[in-house]
Amino acid sequence: MTDASAFHDPEQEPEHEDLPMLTDVVEATESPATVNAVLGASMPLALAERIAELDTCLRQQIEDWLNREIPRLIWQELDHVAERVRSEALANLHDTLLPRLSAEIIAQLQDRDLR
């Protein structure tokens, strides 16, 4: 089987190049618990609670966005792949099958004319 990178077309780069690929590894520099502990130690409790709520809200919005957008992006990419495969198959048909069929038709017509 061929390597998946063989199908990558650099001219078909996605619009959002700043987004990490699904295969990219992104490492967190600090765990949320560490960040909360540092922030909680240096700010009033009410502010720390609001920041924790905001953090939860942001995480949920990111998860919702991913759940909404990833399927659309996958279908969009699959549509591009399907179109490319169709175009390549059609080009191959024109280059290989049509000449053979034309030659067969010509041979049949010549054979019929010789009778």
C-alpha positions in Angstrom: 0.0 0.0 0.0 1.3 3.5 -0.7 2.2 6.1 1.9 -0.6 8.6 2.6 1.8 11.5 1.9 1.9 10.4 -1.8 -1.7 11.7 -2.1 -0.8 15.1 -0.7 -1.1 17.9 -3.2 0.8 21.0 -2.1 -1.3 23.1 -4.4 -4.5 22.0 -2.5 -3.4 23.4 0.9 -6.3 24.0 3.3 -7.4 27.5 3.9 -6.5 27.4 7.6 -2.9 26.5 7.6 -2.5 27.7 11.2 -4.7 24.9 12.5 -2.7 21.8 13.6 -3.2 18.6 11.6 -5.0 15.8 13.4 -1.7 13.9 13.6 0.2 16.8 15.1 1.3 16.3 18.8 0.6 19.3 20.9 2.0 19.2 24.4 0.6 21.3 27.2 3.2 23.3 29.1 1.3 23.3 32.3 -1.6 21.1 33.5 -4.9 22.9 34.3 -4.5 21.9 37.9 -1.1 23.6 38.1 -2.4 26.8 36.4 -5.4 26.9 38.7 -3.2 26.4 41.8 -0.9 29.3 40.7 -3.8 31.6 39.9 -5.7 30.7 43.0 -2.7 31.5 45.2 -2.3 35.0 43.9 -5.9 36.2 43.4 -9.1 36.5 45.3 -11.3 33.4 45.5 -14.2 35.0 43.5 -11.9 35.9 40.6 -10.3 32.4 40.6 -13.8 30.8 40.5 -14.8 33.1 37.6 -11.7 32.1 35.7 -12.3 28.4 36.4 -15.9 28.8 35.1 -14.6 30.7 32.0 -12.0 27.9 31.5 -14.8 25.3 31.6 -17.0 27.3 29.3 -14.1 27.8 26.8 -13.3 24.1 26.9 -16.9 23.2 26.2 -17.1 25.7 23.3 -14.0 24.3 21.8 -15.3 20.7 22.1 -18.7 21.8 20.6 -16.9 23.6 17.7 -14.8 20.5 17.0 -17.8 18.2 17.1 -19.6 20.6 14.6 -16.7 21.4 12.3 -14.6 18.2 12.1 -17.3 16.2 10.3 -17.8 19.0 7.8 -14.1 19.3 7.2 -13.8 15.5 6.7 -16.7 15.5 4.2 -15.1 18.4 2.4 -11.8 16.6 2.1 -13.5 13.4 1.0 -15.3 15.3 -1.7 -12.0 16.7 -2.9 -10.5 13.2 -3.0 -13.5 11.8 -4.8 -13.3 14.5 -7.5 -9.5 14.0 -7.9 -10.0 10.2 -8.3 -12.8 10.7 -10.8 -10.7 13.2 -12.8 -7.7 10.8 -12.8 -9.9 7.8 -13.8 -11.4 9.8 -16.6 -8.0 10.9 -17.8 -6.8 7.3 -17.7 -9.8 6.2 -19.6 -9.1 8.7 -22.3 -5.4 7.7 -22.5 -5.9 3.9 -22.4 -9.4 2.5 -22.8 -10.6 4.8 -25.6 -7.7 4.1 -28.0 -8.2 0.4 -27.4 -11.9 0.7 -28.1 -11.3 2.8 -31.2 -8.8 0.3 -32.5 -11.3 -2.5 -31.9 -14.0 -0.6 -33.7 -11.7 0.1 -36.7 -10.6 -3.6 -36.8 -14.3 -4.7 -36.8 -15.2 -2.3 -39.6 -12.2 -3.3 -41.7 -12.9 -7.0 -41.1 -16.6 -6.4 -42.2 -15.5 -4.5 -45.3 -13.1 -7.3 -46.3 -16.0 -9.9 -46.4 
